């Protein structure tokens, strides 16, 4: 099976290439700021399935450059989806919990009303809607708090900071599920293969690591498993202002994915051990 992946150096794209023989396209081969290039790539490669693991992920910078973020996160996936629909190719597109408001404490269901509170979430929501409107076979996989041994992420930031600091203040009132990038990659591959086999499969799904925790709890687990002595004090989001607002509630209900594809929530602590081993930490 020939699977075309948009993205080459990001966390999930890196894991996709490690787990399967895929054709991975970097910016030189498909520039998401030029959506037509994505459609052209699909028509040129004629794959059996497409996975979009490329995105604008600079949450704070999106507040200043929302137009460009929306082209990359909104218009480009739409161009991919329309090209896939024309060729009857299933598309798996990765999205985010940031399409929700972050209100309340109940885990977000795929069918819940959306309400992004920032530019990044709005840009990703535009992509979801464009993919769904294209008329082909599609699946959107919303995930959260992605980490791995690759790229920039919370795990690597905590390891770096703990080398020079004995104590850290970490946000304790944002709750969600850290999600290993290798688990996201495996889920996307399983979904793509299942969709090729069954043209009726697809839709909106959630996938995040278990159990839910806070950024403080995540940091504490990182330090404990990495053998770092840094202490962690919890602070409210209000004490750590950023250009973009972050959702307080990033809990995700992942039962639909288990029901339709047999994919269970991964234990992020096991994923953390794998990432730490890969980092030699």
Phi and psi restraints in degrees (value plus and minus 20) as a CYANA .aco file:
   2 UNK   PHI    -117.6   -77.6
   2 UNK   PSI      95.8   135.8
   3 UNK   PHI    -133.0   -93.0
   3 UNK   PSI     105.2   145.2
   4 UNK   PHI    -117.5   -77.5
   4 UNK   PSI     107.3   147.3
   5 UNK   PHI    -134.6   -94.6
   5 UNK   PSI     107.2   147.2
   6 UNK   PHI    -109.4   -69.4
   6 UNK   PSI     103.2   143.2
   7 UNK   PHI      94.9   134.9
   7 UNK   PSI     122.4   162.4
   8 UNK   PHI    -157.2  -117.2
   8 UNK   PSI     -56.8   -16.8
   9 UNK   PHI    -132.4   -92.4
   9 UNK   PSI     -25.3    14.7
  10 UNK   PHI     -90.6   -50.6
  10 UNK   PSI     153.3   193.3
  11 UNK   PHI     -80.8   -40.8
  11 UNK   PSI     -72.1   -32.1
  12 UNK   PHI     -91.9   -51.9
  12 UNK   PSI     -60.6   -20.6
  13 UNK   PHI     -80.2   -40.2
  13 UNK   PSI     -60.1   -20.1
  14 UNK   PHI     -81.6   -41.6
  14 UNK   PSI     -63.6   -23.6
  15 UNK   PHI     -88.8   -48.8
  15 UNK   PSI     -55.7   -15.7
  16 UNK   PHI     -80.1   -40.1
  16 UNK   PSI     -62.5   -22.5
  17 UNK   PHI     -88.4   -48.4
  17 UNK   PSI     -48.1    -8.1
  18 UNK   PHI     -96.7   -56.7
  18 UNK   PSI     -47.2    -7.2
  19 UNK   PHI    -117.5   -77.5
  19 UNK   PSI     -38.8     1.2
  20 UNK   PHI    -173.6  -133.6
  20 UNK   PSI     140.3   180.3
  21 UNK   PHI    -101.9   -61.9
  21 UNK   PSI      83.1   123.1
  22 UNK   PHI    -145.8  -105.8
  22 UNK   PSI     142.8   182.8
  23 UNK   PHI    -118.7   -78.7
  23 UNK   PSI      87.7   127.7
  24 UNK   PHI    -122.6   -82.6
  24 UNK   PSI     107.4   147.4
  25 UNK   PHI    -127.2   -87.2
  25 UNK   PSI     102.3   142.3
  26 UNK   PHI    -106.6   -66.6
  26 UNK   PSI    -195.3  -155.3
  27 UNK   PHI     -82.5   -42.5
  27 UNK   PSI     -50.0   -10.0
  28 UNK   PHI     -87.3   -47.3
  28 UNK   PSI     -47.8    -7.8
  29 UNK   PHI    -117.3   -77.3
  29 UNK   PSI     -45.8    -5.8
  30 UNK   PHI    -173.7  -133.7
  30 UNK   PSI      81.9   121.9
  31 UNK   PHI    -110.4   -70.4
  31 UNK   PSI      92.1   132.1
  32 UNK   PHI     -87.0   -47.0
  32 UNK   PSI     -36.0     4.0
  33 UNK   PHI     -96.2   -56.2
  33 UNK   PSI     -27.4    12.6
  34 UNK   PHI    -144.7  -104.7
  34 UNK   PSI      62.5   102.5
  35 UNK   PHI     -73.5   -33.5
  35 UNK   PSI     -51.4   -11.4
  36 UNK   PHI     -81.7   -41.7
  36 UNK   PSI     -47.5    -7.5
  37 UNK   PHI     -87.5   -47.5
  37 UNK   PSI     -48.7    -8.7
  38 UNK   PHI     -89.5   -49.5
  38 UNK   PSI     -63.9   -23.9
  39 UNK   PHI     -83.9   -43.9
  39 UNK   PSI     -60.1   -20.1
  40 UNK   PHI     -81.1   -41.1
  40 UNK   PSI     -59.9   -19.9
  41 UNK   PHI     -84.8   -44.8
  41 UNK   PSI     -60.4   -20.4
  42 UNK   PHI     -84.3   -44.3
  42 UNK   PSI     -64.4   -24.4
  43 UNK   PHI     -85.6   -45.6
  43 UNK   PSI     -53.5   -13.5
  44 UNK   PHI     -93.7   -53.7
  44 UNK   PSI     -59.5   -19.5
  45 UNK   PHI    -107.9   -67.9
  45 UNK   PSI     -46.1    -6.1
  46 UNK   PHI      26.2    66.2
  46 UNK   PSI      38.7    78.7
  47 UNK   PHI     -96.5   -56.5
  47 UNK   PSI     152.9   192.9
  48 UNK   PHI    -101.9   -61.9
  48 UNK   PSI     -47.6    -7.6
  49 UNK   PHI    -175.4  -135.4
  49 UNK   PSI     137.1   177.1
  50 UNK   PHI    -145.1  -105.1
  50 UNK   PSI     116.9   156.9
  51 UNK   PHI    -140.6  -100.6
  51 UNK   PSI     103.5   143.5
  52 UNK   PHI    -117.4   -77.4
  52 UNK   PSI      82.8   122.8
  53 UNK   PHI    -129.6   -89.6
  53 UNK   PSI      -4.7    35.3
  54 UNK   PHI    -125.7   -85.7
  54 UNK   PSI     124.2   164.2
  55 UNK   PHI    -188.7  -148.7
  55 UNK   PSI     141.8   181.8
  56 UNK   PHI    -100.5   -60.5
  56 UNK   PSI      98.6   138.6
  57 UNK   PHI    -137.7   -97.7
  57 UNK   PSI     -15.7    24.3
  58 UNK   PHI     -99.7   -59.7
  58 UNK   PSI      68.8   108.8
  59 UNK   PHI     -79.6   -39.6
  59 UNK   PSI     -67.4   -27.4
  60 UNK   PHI     -89.7   -49.7
  60 UNK   PSI     -60.6   -20.6
  61 UNK   PHI     -87.4   -47.4
  61 UNK   PSI     -45.0    -5.0
  62 UNK   PHI     -81.4   -41.4
  62 UNK   PSI     -46.2    -6.2
  63 UNK   PHI     -83.4   -43.4
  63 UNK   PSI     -50.9   -10.9
  64 UNK   PHI    -114.1   -74.1
  64 UNK   PSI     -42.2    -2.2
  65 UNK   PHI    -148.5  -108.5
  65 UNK   PSI      29.5    69.5
  66 UNK   PHI     -84.0   -44.0
  66 UNK   PSI     -54.8   -14.8
  67 UNK   PHI     -81.3   -41.3
  67 UNK   PSI     -65.9   -25.9
  68 UNK   PHI     -88.7   -48.7
  68 UNK   PSI     -61.3   -21.3
  69 UNK   PHI     -79.0   -39.0
  69 UNK   PSI     -56.4   -16.4
  70 UNK   PHI     -93.2   -53.2
  70 UNK   PSI     -52.7   -12.7
  71 UNK   PHI     -82.9   -42.9
  71 UNK   PSI     -68.0   -28.0
  72 UNK   PHI     -91.6   -51.6
  72 UNK   PSI     -64.4   -24.4
  73 UNK   PHI    -111.1   -71.1
  73 UNK   PSI     -39.0     1.0
  74 UNK   PHI    -131.7   -91.7
  74 UNK   PSI     -77.8   -37.8
  75 UNK   PHI     -93.3   -53.3
  75 UNK   PSI     -58.9   -18.9
  76 UNK   PHI     -84.0   -44.0
  76 UNK   PSI     -67.6   -27.6
  77 UNK   PHI     -79.7   -39.7
  77 UNK   PSI     -54.4   -14.4
  78 UNK   PHI     -83.2   -43.2
  78 UNK   PSI     -61.6   -21.6
  79 UNK   PHI     -84.4   -44.4
  79 UNK   PSI     -60.5   -20.5
  80 UNK   PHI     -80.1   -40.1
  80 UNK   PSI     -67.4   -27.4
  81 UNK   PHI     -83.7   -43.7
  81 UNK   PSI     -59.8   -19.8
  82 UNK   PHI     -87.8   -47.8
  82 UNK   PSI     -59.0   -19.0
  83 UNK   PHI     -85.7   -45.7
  83 UNK   PSI     -60.8   -20.8
  84 UNK   PHI     -84.6   -44.6
  84 UNK   PSI     -61.9   -21.9
  85 UNK   PHI     -81.6   -41.6
  85 UNK   PSI     -60.6   -20.6
  86 UNK   PHI     -85.0   -45.0
  86 UNK   PSI     -49.4    -9.4
  87 UNK   PHI    -123.5   -83.5
  87 UNK   PSI     -15.7    24.3
  88 UNK   PHI      39.0    79.0
  88 UNK   PSI      27.5    67.5
  89 UNK   PHI    -133.0   -93.0
  89 UNK   PSI     109.0   149.0
  90 UNK   PHI     -90.6   -50.6
  90 UNK   PSI     125.1   165.1
  91 UNK   PHI    -142.9  -102.9
  91 UNK   PSI     109.7   149.7
  92 UNK   PHI    -129.3   -89.3
  92 UNK   PSI     102.5   142.5
  93 UNK   PHI    -140.6  -100.6
  93 UNK   PSI     110.2   150.2
  94 UNK   PHI    -111.1   -71.1
  94 UNK   PSI     109.7   149.7
  95 UNK   PHI    -147.4  -107.4
  95 UNK   PSI    -175.8  -135.8
  96 UNK   PHI    -167.9  -127.9
  96 UNK   PSI     137.0   177.0
  97 UNK   PHI     -88.4   -48.4
  97 UNK   PSI     -33.9     6.1
  98 UNK   PHI     -86.3   -46.3
  98 UNK   PSI     -26.7    13.3
  99 UNK   PHI     -94.0   -54.0
  99 UNK   PSI     -30.9     9.1
 100 UNK   PHI    -120.1   -80.1
 100 UNK   PSI     146.5   186.5
 101 UNK   PHI     -98.2   -58.2
 101 UNK   PSI     -41.7    -1.7
 102 UNK   PHI      61.9   101.9
 102 UNK   PSI      -8.1    31.9
 103 UNK   PHI    -100.7   -60.7
 103 UNK   PSI     138.3   178.3
 104 UNK   PHI      53.3    93.3
 104 UNK   PSI    -187.3  -147.3
 105 UNK   PHI    -149.4  -109.4
 105 UNK   PSI     -29.0    11.0
 106 UNK   PHI     -93.4   -53.4
 106 UNK   PSI     120.0   160.0
 107 UNK   PHI     -79.6   -39.6
 107 UNK   PSI     118.7   158.7
 108 UNK   PHI     -92.9   -52.9
 108 UNK   PSI     111.4   151.4
 109 UNK   PHI    -113.7   -73.7
 109 UNK   PSI     134.6   174.6
 110 UNK   PHI     -78.7   -38.7
 110 UNK   PSI     -45.6    -5.6
 111 UNK   PHI    -111.0   -71.0
 111 UNK   PSI     -22.1    17.9
 112 UNK   PHI     -87.9   -47.9
 112 UNK   PSI     131.4   171.4
 113 UNK   PHI     -81.8   -41.8
 113 UNK   PSI     118.8   158.8
 114 UNK   PHI    -108.5   -68.5
 114 UNK   PSI     142.7   182.7
 115 UNK   PHI    -195.5  -155.5
 115 UNK   PSI      47.0    87.0
 116 UNK   PHI     -80.5   -40.5
 116 UNK   PSI     126.4   166.4
 117 UNK   PHI    -127.7   -87.7
 117 UNK   PSI     -11.4    28.6
 118 UNK   PHI    -173.9  -133.9
 118 UNK   PSI     153.5   193.5
 119 UNK   PHI     -84.4   -44.4
 119 UNK   PSI     -61.4   -21.4
 120 UNK   PHI     -79.7   -39.7
 120 UNK   PSI     -68.2   -28.2
 121 UNK   PHI     -81.6   -41.6
 121 UNK   PSI     -59.0   -19.0
 122 UNK   PHI     -84.5   -44.5
 122 UNK   PSI     -59.7   -19.7
 123 UNK   PHI     -87.1   -47.1
 123 UNK   PSI     -58.7   -18.7
 124 UNK   PHI     -90.3   -50.3
 124 UNK   PSI     -56.7   -16.7
 125 UNK   PHI     -83.4   -43.4
 125 UNK   PSI     -58.8   -18.8
 126 UNK   PHI     -79.3   -39.3
 126 UNK   PSI     -59.2   -19.2
 127 UNK   PHI     -85.7   -45.7
 127 UNK   PSI     -64.4   -24.4
 128 UNK   PHI     -76.9   -36.9
 128 UNK   PSI     -66.6   -26.6
 129 UNK   PHI     -87.2   -47.2
 129 UNK   PSI     -56.9   -16.9
 130 UNK   PHI     -88.0   -48.0
 130 UNK   PSI     -58.9   -18.9
 131 UNK   PHI     -84.1   -44.1
 131 UNK   PSI     -65.6   -25.6
 132 UNK   PHI     -87.4   -47.4
 132 UNK   PSI     -48.9    -8.9
 133 UNK   PHI    -104.4   -64.4
 133 UNK   PSI     -28.0    12.0
 134 UNK   PHI     -93.4   -53.4
 134 UNK   PSI     -40.6    -0.6
 135 UNK   PHI      73.2   113.2
 135 UNK   PSI     -17.2    22.8
 136 UNK   PHI    -121.2   -81.2
 136 UNK   PSI    -184.5  -144.5
 137 UNK   PHI    -110.6   -70.6
 137 UNK   PSI     102.1   142.1
 138 UNK   PHI    -163.2  -123.2
 138 UNK   PSI     137.2   177.2
 139 UNK   PHI    -161.9  -121.9
 139 UNK   PSI     112.2   152.2
 140 UNK   PHI    -127.0   -87.0
 140 UNK   PSI     107.9   147.9
 141 UNK   PHI    -132.6   -92.6
 141 UNK   PSI      83.3   123.3
 142 UNK   PHI    -102.1   -62.1
 142 UNK   PSI     110.4   150.4
 143 UNK   PHI    -156.0  -116.0
 143 UNK   PSI    -197.4  -157.4
 144 UNK   PHI    -173.5  -133.5
 144 UNK   PSI     134.5   174.5
 145 UNK   PHI      28.8    68.8
 145 UNK   PSI      33.4    73.4
 146 UNK   PHI     -92.4   -52.4
 146 UNK   PSI     116.8   156.8
 147 UNK   PHI    -163.4  -123.4
 147 UNK   PSI     137.7   177.7
 148 UNK   PHI    -191.9  -151.9
 148 UNK   PSI    -195.4  -155.4
 149 UNK   PHI    -101.9   -61.9
 149 UNK   PSI     -22.2    17.8
 150 UNK   PHI    -132.7   -92.7
 150 UNK   PSI     136.0   176.0
 151 UNK   PHI      46.0    86.0
 151 UNK   PSI    -181.2  -141.2
 152 UNK   PHI    -123.7   -83.7
 152 UNK   PSI     107.4   147.4
 153 UNK   PHI    -181.0  -141.0
 153 UNK   PSI     152.9   192.9
 154 UNK   PHI     -80.3   -40.3
 154 UNK   PSI     -61.9   -21.9
 155 UNK   PHI     -76.6   -36.6
 155 UNK   PSI     -70.9   -30.9
 156 UNK   PHI     -88.6   -48.6
 156 UNK   PSI     -53.4   -13.4
 157 UNK   PHI     -84.8   -44.8
 157 UNK   PSI     -63.8   -23.8
 158 UNK   PHI     -83.9   -43.9
 158 UNK   PSI     -61.8   -21.8
 159 UNK   PHI     -83.1   -43.1
 159 UNK   PSI     -59.7   -19.7
 160 UNK   PHI     -87.3   -47.3
 160 UNK   PSI     -66.5   -26.5
 161 UNK   PHI     -85.2   -45.2
 161 UNK   PSI     -54.3   -14.3
 162 UNK   PHI     -92.1   -52.1
 162 UNK   PSI     -30.1     9.9
 163 UNK   PHI     -95.3   -55.3
 163 UNK   PSI     -44.1    -4.1
 164 UNK   PHI    -142.4  -102.4
 164 UNK   PSI     -24.3    15.7
 165 UNK   PHI    -148.0  -108.0
 165 UNK   PSI     121.8   161.8
 166 UNK   PHI    -111.1   -71.1
 166 UNK   PSI     -40.2    -0.2
 167 UNK   PHI    -162.7  -122.7
 167 UNK   PSI     122.0   162.0
 168 UNK   PHI    -154.9  -114.9
 168 UNK   PSI     122.8   162.8
 169 UNK   PHI    -118.0   -78.0
 169 UNK   PSI     100.5   140.5
 170 UNK   PHI    -146.9  -106.9
 170 UNK   PSI     119.2   159.2
 171 UNK   PHI     -78.0   -38.0
 171 UNK   PSI     111.0   151.0
 172 UNK   PHI    -136.1   -96.1
 172 UNK   PSI     -25.7    14.3
 173 UNK   PHI    -127.3   -87.3
 173 UNK   PSI     -11.7    28.3
 174 UNK   PHI    -120.4   -80.4
 174 UNK   PSI     105.8   145.8
 175 UNK   PHI    -141.1  -101.1
 175 UNK   PSI     112.0   152.0
 176 UNK   PHI    -186.9  -146.9
 176 UNK   PSI    -188.9  -148.9
 177 UNK   PHI    -135.1   -95.1
 177 UNK   PSI      87.7   127.7
 178 UNK   PHI     -76.8   -36.8
 178 UNK   PSI     118.6   158.6
 179 UNK   PHI    -148.6  -108.6
 179 UNK   PSI      99.4   139.4
 180 UNK   PHI     -85.2   -45.2
 180 UNK   PSI     113.7   153.7
 181 UNK   PHI     -82.0   -42.0
 181 UNK   PSI     -52.4   -12.4
 182 UNK   PHI     -88.0   -48.0
 182 UNK   PSI     -51.6   -11.6
 183 UNK   PHI     -90.7   -50.7
 183 UNK   PSI     -57.1   -17.1
 184 UNK   PHI     -83.6   -43.6
 184 UNK   PSI     -64.0   -24.0
 185 UNK   PHI     -80.2   -40.2
 185 UNK   PSI     -65.9   -25.9
 186 UNK   PHI     -82.2   -42.2
 186 UNK   PSI     -60.1   -20.1
 187 UNK   PHI     -84.2   -44.2
 187 UNK   PSI     -63.6   -23.6
 188 UNK   PHI     -82.4   -42.4
 188 UNK   PSI     -61.9   -21.9
 189 UNK   PHI     -84.7   -44.7
 189 UNK   PSI     -64.3   -24.3
 190 UNK   PHI     -82.0   -42.0
 190 UNK   PSI     -61.5   -21.5
 191 UNK   PHI     -85.4   -45.4
 191 UNK   PSI     -64.7   -24.7
 192 UNK   PHI     -80.5   -40.5
 192 UNK   PSI     -64.9   -24.9
 193 UNK   PHI     -84.8   -44.8
 193 UNK   PSI     -61.9   -21.9
 194 UNK   PHI     -85.4   -45.4
 194 UNK   PSI     -56.0   -16.0
 195 UNK   PHI     -91.2   -51.2
 195 UNK   PSI     -53.8   -13.8
 196 UNK   PHI     -84.4   -44.4
 196 UNK   PSI     -59.6   -19.6
 197 UNK   PHI     -94.2   -54.2
 197 UNK   PSI     -48.2    -8.2
 198 UNK   PHI    -156.0  -116.0
 198 UNK   PSI      87.0   127.0
 199 UNK   PHI     -87.2   -47.2
 199 UNK   PSI     -29.2    10.8
 200 UNK   PHI    -112.1   -72.1
 200 UNK   PSI     -29.1    10.9
 201 UNK   PHI     -98.7   -58.7
 201 UNK   PSI     126.9   166.9
 202 UNK   PHI     123.5   163.5
 202 UNK   PSI     158.9   198.9
 203 UNK   PHI     108.6   148.6
 203 UNK   PSI    -179.7  -139.7
 204 UNK   PHI    -119.9   -79.9
 204 UNK   PSI     109.7   149.7
 205 UNK   PHI    -159.3  -119.3
 205 UNK   PSI     137.5   177.5
 206 UNK   PHI    -137.8   -97.8
 206 UNK   PSI     126.5   166.5
 207 UNK   PHI    -172.4  -132.4
 207 UNK   PSI      92.5   132.5
 208 UNK   PHI    -165.5  -125.5
 208 UNK   PSI     139.8   179.8
 209 UNK   PHI     -91.4   -51.4
 209 UNK   PSI     137.5   177.5
 210 UNK   PHI    -144.5  -104.5
 210 UNK   PSI     130.1   170.1
 211 UNK   PHI    -104.3   -64.3
 211 UNK   PSI     141.9   181.9
 212 UNK   PHI     -82.8   -42.8
 212 UNK   PSI     127.8   167.8
 213 UNK   PHI    -173.7  -133.7
 213 UNK   PSI    -199.4  -159.4
 214 UNK   PHI    -121.0   -81.0
 214 UNK   PSI     149.2   189.2
 215 UNK   PHI     -81.0   -41.0
 215 UNK   PSI     -55.3   -15.3
 216 UNK   PHI     -82.0   -42.0
 216 UNK   PSI     -67.0   -27.0
 217 UNK   PHI     -83.0   -43.0
 217 UNK   PSI     -57.7   -17.7
 218 UNK   PHI     -83.3   -43.3
 218 UNK   PSI     -65.9   -25.9
 219 UNK   PHI     -81.5   -41.5
 219 UNK   PSI     -62.7   -22.7
 220 UNK   PHI     -81.6   -41.6
 220 UNK   PSI     -59.6   -19.6
 221 UNK   PHI     -88.4   -48.4
 221 UNK   PSI     -57.8   -17.8
 222 UNK   PHI     -79.6   -39.6
 222 UNK   PSI     -69.5   -29.5
 223 UNK   PHI     -86.7   -46.7
 223 UNK   PSI     -58.1   -18.1
 224 UNK   PHI     -84.4   -44.4
 224 UNK   PSI     -65.0   -25.0
 225 UNK   PHI     -97.1   -57.1
 225 UNK   PSI     -45.4    -5.4
 226 UNK   PHI    -110.6   -70.6
 226 UNK   PSI     -24.2    15.8
 227 UNK   PHI      50.8    90.8
 227 UNK   PSI      12.4    52.4
 228 UNK   PHI    -115.0   -75.0
 228 UNK   PSI     124.6   164.6
 229 UNK   PHI    -112.6   -72.6
 229 UNK   PSI     -19.4    20.6
 230 UNK   PHI     -82.3   -42.3
 230 UNK   PSI     114.9   154.9
 231 UNK   PHI    -110.3   -70.3
 231 UNK   PSI     135.0   175.0
 232 UNK   PHI    -145.5  -105.5
 232 UNK   PSI     106.1   146.1
 233 UNK   PHI    -130.4   -90.4
 233 UNK   PSI     115.6   155.6
 234 UNK   PHI    -102.8   -62.8
 234 UNK   PSI     118.0   158.0
 235 UNK   PHI    -150.7  -110.7
 235 UNK   PSI     137.0   177.0
 236 UNK   PHI     -97.9   -57.9
 236 UNK   PSI     138.1   178.1
 237 UNK   PHI     -75.1   -35.1
 237 UNK   PSI     -55.0   -15.0
 238 UNK   PHI     -82.7   -42.7
 238 UNK   PSI     -41.2    -1.2
 239 UNK   PHI    -107.9   -67.9
 239 UNK   PSI     -23.3    16.7
 240 UNK   PHI    -152.1  -112.1
 240 UNK   PSI      50.7    90.7
 241 UNK   PHI     -88.1   -48.1
 241 UNK   PSI     120.5   160.5
 242 UNK   PHI    -153.3  -113.3
 242 UNK   PSI     138.5   178.5
 243 UNK   PHI     -75.9   -35.9
 243 UNK   PSI     -57.4   -17.4
 244 UNK   PHI    -124.5   -84.5
 244 UNK   PSI     117.2   157.2
 245 UNK   PHI     -91.1   -51.1
 245 UNK   PSI     120.8   160.8
 246 UNK   PHI    -124.7   -84.7
 246 UNK   PSI     123.5   163.5
 247 UNK   PHI     -88.3   -48.3
 247 UNK   PSI     117.6   157.6
 248 UNK   PHI     -96.6   -56.6
 248 UNK   PSI     -54.7   -14.7
 249 UNK   PHI    -131.1   -91.1
 249 UNK   PSI      84.6   124.6
 250 UNK   PHI    -130.8   -90.8
 250 UNK   PSI      -2.6    37.4
 251 UNK   PHI     -83.0   -43.0
 251 UNK   PSI     121.2   161.2
 252 UNK   PHI    -150.8  -110.8
 252 UNK   PSI     114.0   154.0
 253 UNK   PHI    -106.2   -66.2
 253 UNK   PSI      94.5   134.5
 254 UNK   PHI    -127.2   -87.2
 254 UNK   PSI      -3.6    36.4
 255 UNK   PHI     -87.6   -47.6
 255 UNK   PSI     -50.8   -10.8
 256 UNK   PHI     -84.6   -44.6
 256 UNK   PSI     -57.7   -17.7
 257 UNK   PHI     -86.6   -46.6
 257 UNK   PSI     -60.6   -20.6
 258 UNK   PHI     -85.3   -45.3
 258 UNK   PSI     -59.9   -19.9
 259 UNK   PHI     -86.3   -46.3
 259 UNK   PSI     -66.0   -26.0
 260 UNK   PHI    -109.9   -69.9
 260 UNK   PSI     -48.5    -8.5
 261 UNK   PHI    -143.7  -103.7
 261 UNK   PSI     -23.9    16.1
 262 UNK   PHI      49.8    89.8
 262 UNK   PSI       4.9    44.9
 263 UNK   PHI    -124.4   -84.4
 263 UNK   PSI      96.4   136.4
 264 UNK   PHI    -111.3   -71.3
 264 UNK   PSI     140.3   180.3
 265 UNK   PHI     -81.9   -41.9
 265 UNK   PSI     114.2   154.2
 266 UNK   PHI    -101.4   -61.4
 266 UNK   PSI     129.7   169.7
 267 UNK   PHI     -98.0   -58.0
 267 UNK   PSI      90.9   130.9
 268 UNK   PHI     -87.0   -47.0
 268 UNK   PSI     -42.1    -2.1
 269 UNK   PHI     -88.2   -48.2
 269 UNK   PSI     -55.9   -15.9
 270 UNK   PHI     -87.7   -47.7
 270 UNK   PSI     -59.5   -19.5
 271 UNK   PHI     -83.7   -43.7
 271 UNK   PSI     -55.6   -15.6
 272 UNK   PHI     -84.0   -44.0
 272 UNK   PSI     -62.5   -22.5
 273 UNK   PHI     -80.2   -40.2
 273 UNK   PSI     -61.9   -21.9
 274 UNK   PHI     -83.9   -43.9
 274 UNK   PSI     -62.9   -22.9
 275 UNK   PHI     -87.1   -47.1
 275 UNK   PSI     -61.7   -21.7
 276 UNK   PHI     -83.0   -43.0
 276 UNK   PSI     -59.9   -19.9
 277 UNK   PHI     -83.2   -43.2
 277 UNK   PSI     -61.4   -21.4
 278 UNK   PHI     -85.5   -45.5
 278 UNK   PSI     -51.3   -11.3
 279 UNK   PHI    -104.0   -64.0
 279 UNK   PSI     -31.5     8.5
 280 UNK   PHI      50.0    90.0
 280 UNK   PSI       6.7    46.7
